[in-house]
């Protein structure tokens, strides 16, 4: 099932929501309507009992060129209050979100990628933080998330020069989960999403939460902090179902309980 909301397209099928920024004539630059549309979609993703994984992509062969500077100059509200650009850079969704990138992911578009959990990119995709060339700074996560994901000096180069790097370059630094041939990013992101959908919902949920939160845990407390999030897993119905399905050589039937 798919819906069209002008600047944002939303498709739902097989537990996967595909959110497409739909301003190809503007290289999918983010205005207020795009931010609000993506924000509403990820809120639906988190609230849904049937949707398990989201994919964020762009129409027309490019991902997103960042904030619409013309809209910015008009005084348009680009960000979602308390949640930032696209409603995800300050508070990403609880469920897994995959970026599927073709073409350019620049400025806020690159920062939206960094707010996603996984990244699938075409080999010829280009990424950059050109804010320093515009008298701005990458305040939507570029200066904060990128140095935690790639070597510090490479993050500094991107931020200080404002120049672009290719997907193949950034893949060498571990930023990208899967590289595809041009035109294949969304299809491969669907494959990756389907692999997640097949797994137990609670297991996916707690795994994402622990990995995101553990970065600043003290070593002396990390297993206790993990237990606070994962303690219910071993006694869950899904844990028993997973063991039975493995023993019986069949696919598990998850209940989320």
N, C-alpha and C positions, 0 to 999 in steps of 0.2 A: 504494500500500500504506500502511495506517495501523496504528498501535498505540496502545493506551490504557494508561497507567501512572498511573491515578488522577488525581493533580494535574497531570500533564504529558501532553499528547497529541502524538504524533509521526506525521507523514504524509510519505511519500516518493513522488515521481512526477516523471518527465521531468527528472531531474537536480536537482530542488528538494526540500529538506526544509522542511516547515512544522512549527514547534514552537509549541504552544499551551499557555499557562498556563491551567489548568483548575480554578480555584476561584472561579467567578462569584459564589457566595454571599458570598464574602469580598472581592469586587472584585479578585480575583486577587492578594491579598497574598501575599508570599513567605515561606514557612516552609522548614524544612530539606529537606523532600521536593521542593519546587519547585526549590530551588537545585540539589540533586543531580540531579534529572531533566533540567533544562535543560543542566547541565554534561555529563551523559552524552550527550545528543543532539548537542551541538556537537563533542564528541570524536569521535563517529561520523561527523559531517559531514566533519571534517578528515581522518579516516582512510579515507574511502570513495573508491573509484576511479570511482564513477558519480554521486555527489552533488556538485554544483558550487556551489550557493548555498543559504543558509539564510534562512528568514523566521521572525521571532519575533513572536508576537501573543498576544492574550488572548481567552478565551471570554466569551460573554455580554454583548458590547457594551462592554467596557472592557478596557484594556491591562493595567495593573498599578498598584495603589495603594501599592506600596512594601513595606517590611518588615512582616511580621505582628507588630504590637506586643504582642499577647497571647502569641504564641510567644516573643518576646523576653523578656517578663516572666517566663515560665515557665523561662527559662534554656536554651531550645532553641538549638542551633547552627544559625544561619540561613545563614551564609556557607560557601562551600567553601574548605577550607584552602589558603592561598597564591593563591587565585583570586578570592576575594570573592563578592559576591552573584551568584547564578545561574551562578557559575563563569566569568563573562565580563567583569566590570568591571575586574579587574586584568590579565587576559590574554584578550582577544577571540580568536575563532577566526581561523585563517589564511585561510579562505575567506570570501567576502563574506557579510555578514549584514545583512538588511533588517528594520527594525522596521515593523510594520503596526499603526497605532494608531487605535483607536476609544475614545471615552469619555475616561477619565482615565489619564494617565501621571504619577504623582506620586512624589516622593522617590526611593527605589531603583528604582521603575518608570521614572522619567525618566532616571535614571542608566544604566539598562540600555539605554534608547534611545540615549543618548550613546555607549555602547560599540559600538553597531551602526555599520555603514558608511554605510547609506542609510536614509532615513526617508520613509514614505508615511503620511499622516494624513488622517483625515476632517476636514472644515472645522470641525466643532463639538467636536473633541477638545480637552482641556484638559491643560496641562502645568504642573508646579510643583515647587518644592523647599521643602516646608513644615517642614523639620527644625528651623529656628529657633523654630518655634511649639511644639516638643516637647522643647526642651532638648537637641537633637541638632545635628549638622552634616552636610552632604551630603558625606560622606567616601568615597563609592563612585564618585567621578568628577565629581560635580556641580560642585564648586569648582575642579576642574582642567581638565576637558574643555570645559565650557560657555563659559568666557571665550575659548577658542580658536576657537569656532564662531560666536559672535554678539558684538555690541559689548559691551565691558567694562561699561559702565553698565547695560545691560539685564541682563547676568548678575548684577551686584551687586543690582539691584532684585529679581530672582527669589530670590536667596539671602537677602537681608536682610529682606525683607517676608514671605516665605513665601507670598505670594499667587500665584494661578494666572494663566497667560496662555493665550489660545486659539491653536489651530493657525494661524488666519489672521493673528494678530499676529506669531507667530514665523516665519511664512513670509516676512514682509516683511524679516526680518533674515537670511534665507538658510539657516535651519536645516532646512527641509523640502524634500525633492526633488519630491514630488508631492502635491497636495491632491486629495481626492476628496469626493464627496457622502457624507453619513453612511451607513454600511453598506458602503462600497465600498473600504475601505483594503486588505483582504486581496486582493481581486481585482486591484487595481492593482499591489500588491506582486508578485503572480504574473506580471503582464505585465512588470514591471521585471526580475524574476529571469530570465524566459525570454530577455530581450534579452541578459543576461550569459551565460547558458548557451550561447547560439549562438556565442560567441566562443572563441578559442583559450585553453585552460586555463592554459598557461604565461604568456601575455600578461596575462591577468587577475591571475594570482598576482603577477608582478613589478610590475605597475602599482599594485596595492594596497600592496605592501611599500614601494615607493619613496615613494609619496605619504604614507604613514604615518610613515616614518622621516626624510624630508627636512626636517622642521620645524626641527630644530636643527643641520642641516649648515651648515658655513661655505661661503660662496659660492666660495671658492678651491678647495674640495675636492668640491663637490657632483657634478660630472660624473664624477669618479673613483669616488665612492661609488656613484653610480647604475650605473656600468659593472660594479661588483662584483656587482650583483644582476641586471642585464639583459644582461650580455655574451654569454650563450649563445643569446639569442633569434635574432639574425640568421643564425646557422648551424644553426638547428633545422630539423627536417623540417616542422614546422607552418608556419614562415615560407615555405618553398617551396610548401607546399600552399596557403597563403592566396593567394600570388601566382598560382599555376596556376588556382585556382578563380575568381579575379577575371577572369583572362584568358579563361577558358572559360565565363564567365557561369553558374556553378553554385555550389551551396552547398559550402563546404569540409568535408572529413572529417578532423577533428582526431584526432591520436594522443597528444598530450601529450608529444611527443618533438622 
